Amino acid sequence: MKSVKRKGLALVAVSSSMVGVGIGMASNASALAWAQAVAGPTADLQVTGTVAGTGSSAVLTVNTNNAGSNGNTNTTAFGDGATTTGATGSHAYAAGKVKQTLTETSVNTYWNIQSTTQVGVDGTDPAHVAVTKSTPINMAADGAVINSQGTSSFDLSKILPASADLSQLSGTCDHGSGALALTIDSAAKTAVCNWTGANAAGFHIVTLTYTDKATGLVSTAQDDIWVPVQPVASFKAAVLSPGLVQVDVTGSQEDVGSSTGAGIIDWGDGSKTSVPLPLRNDSPLHNHQYATPGSKTITFSITDRFGEHAASTATVDVTKANVDYGQLTRFSGATRYGTGVAVSQEAFPFAHSANAVVLARGDVYADALAGIPLAKYKNGPLLLTPGGPNATTLDPNVAAEIQRVLPADKNHTVYILGGTAAIPQAVQDYISNNLGYNVERFGGATRYETALDVAQSPQALNNPKHVVVARGDDFADALASGPFASDKFADSGVPAAIVLSSGNGITDPVSLSDGTLRYVEGKLDAAHPAGQPNVAAIGGGAVRIVGAIAASNPGSYTPIMGADRYDTAAKVAAVGWGNQPTGLGVASGLNFPDSLTGGALMALQGNPLLLSNPGTTTSTLAPAAAATVTADKASVKNTYLFGGTAVFGNGVAQNIIQLEGLSAAHYRIADLPF
């Protein structure tokens, strides 16, 4: 039980429980009803008087004292037009029989409280003139309590003289939107104001009126009661990506004065997040990354400044994304290797949850272009590490990520893209001998042979039914092709392989290596359902070379090309997903590392990768990418921006937020310091 005391008035708040309604997944909410006396004004007017003379010559002088009042301004009106301001005052009325109502008004910034006292001169007996005054109502006495039934009870034995006739007392409890019932119980000597129900919360002015039978004089007094908003703890819980849960406490409420209280999110795994009160001064969104999959019970509780408590719970399966509102996430690291690790942690948030790792050289893109479908097929991240003749070991942060993401039994494989000139044997030996994992290398004499090896090897994609052709002497079209090949152009869950052409057919000739040519011809000639060809050509150069090969059979392949690399990526998204993806990725069209690792994440999620022009001062997406973001926003729940502010300035992130109609609160940054 909590006692709240201000000058002349003590209120006791006793908890009472009520069942609230959870919002979204939250349920079993509870809230406690309580009230308090606010530090508002009180009006306590004390009057004494003297009479000089007799009969019609009698002159009444009154002395007022409102020292028991509390307000920024206290004014006493004597009823005949005269007023005085301050704690005390004196006033002489005109001669003769007098009956006047004195009114004290006590005001602070928010409230206006009044008390009245009537005074008069009894001049019926010229030989005996006496001062009469109404019975005072002393609302400043300790006479009010709040009980567990949601009522304000005033102890009349404390605020009226013992001789008072309670049958002459009446009153109101004014909520501001209409008076509530005030019941006078003469036997219990209480005045009770019921503040439960729809009009409970808010500011109440209680007015008591007493009429003296003997003199007919009337006294009134007012006091204030603030019934705060009952605390309610409600929230939505959404799984933004596997393991990453966001709680939105919008819809919860607490009293305006609860800045000293506390809100707590208990994530159910031993972690807790403090939510500052009042809630309106803080973002309603709070994120948490779980270390293990499965079902988690989240509890949000509010404890206000008086110790009153409300709580609600929700149970979510954090294994699979389930978000019902938009979110923009930027992935960045101090290096391209750090960004790759950040993306891997998003794709595989739980330790030892991947089946394999695909490893590519991070400073040259050549052998990595065919890697996205392989990473999807093997259910693992695509990570980058320094390569070339001077590389002797893995980037240490990449090594740590491999150990985190692969099962501890070491009976799993790291697939290396490229020959020993790309990633030296010393790096392979480090993975085998120091980390203890199996290693499988796919590497040919050229990037074209490496891609063909990934397509045909039984340890890789094992000659899938479908194949995508994209340029290998530039990376943009091949990387935009990765999610398409892995998801929308897959066959029975097996991704299409990506094989590489050379040249754009405009400024330089287009060609295929002999082995790639035979492989593509075989797919073009293979049987396929009408309208479902086995081959897709993405980008101008690939479309031109495949179109030349299939000139006599134009229905044997799907051509996708745009005016430039950005438009081509947008057209891949439109052909594959038809403006209905659940997520979008945005990566640089001029720098390959973030596009490569980001494309692998989009492939794992089954969503497209868009390309845009990078730059620290760039403030908008490439027009084709912007048009796709706008067209797809109704279905998209997660958008990913790959690369730090050195790749895309903050203006690009803000442009995405604007195009998707998000708020800044729905923008998070997954940043690693390496």
Buried (B, 14 or more C-beta within 10 A) or exposed (E): EBEBEBEBBBBBBBBBEBEBEBBBBBBEBBBBBBBBBBBBBBBBBBBEBEBEBEBEEBBBBBEBBBEBBBBEEBBBBBBEEEBBEEEEBEBBBEBBBBBBBBBBBBBBEEBBBBBBBBBBBBBEEEEEBEBBBBBBBBBBBEBBBBBBEBBBBBBBBEBBEEEBBBEBBBBBBBBEEEBBEBEBEEEEBBBBBBBBEEBBBBBBBBBBBBBBEEBEBBBBBBBBBBBBBBBBBBBBBBBBBBBBBBBBBEBBBBBEBBEEBBBBBBBBBEEBBEBEBBBEEBBBBBEBBBEEBEEBEBBBBBBBBBEBBBBBBBEBEBBEBBBEBBBBBBBBBBBBBBBBBBBBBBBBBBBEBBBBBBBBBBBBBBBBBBBBBBBBBBEBBBBBBBBEEEBEBBBEBBBBBBBBBBEEEEEBBBBBBBBBBBBBEEBBEBBEEEBBBEBBBBBBEBBBBBBBBBBBBEBBBEBBBBBBBBBBBBBBBBBBBBBBBBBBBBEEEBBBBBBBBBBBBEEEEBBBBEBBBEBBBEBBEBEBEEEEBBBBBBBBBBBBBBBEBBEEEEEBBBBBBBEBBBBBBBBBBBBBBEBEBBBBBBBBBBBBBBBBBBBBBBBBBBBBBBBBBBBEEBEBBBBBBBBBBBBBBEBBBBBBBBBBBEBBBEBBBBBBBEBBEBEEEBBBBBBBEB
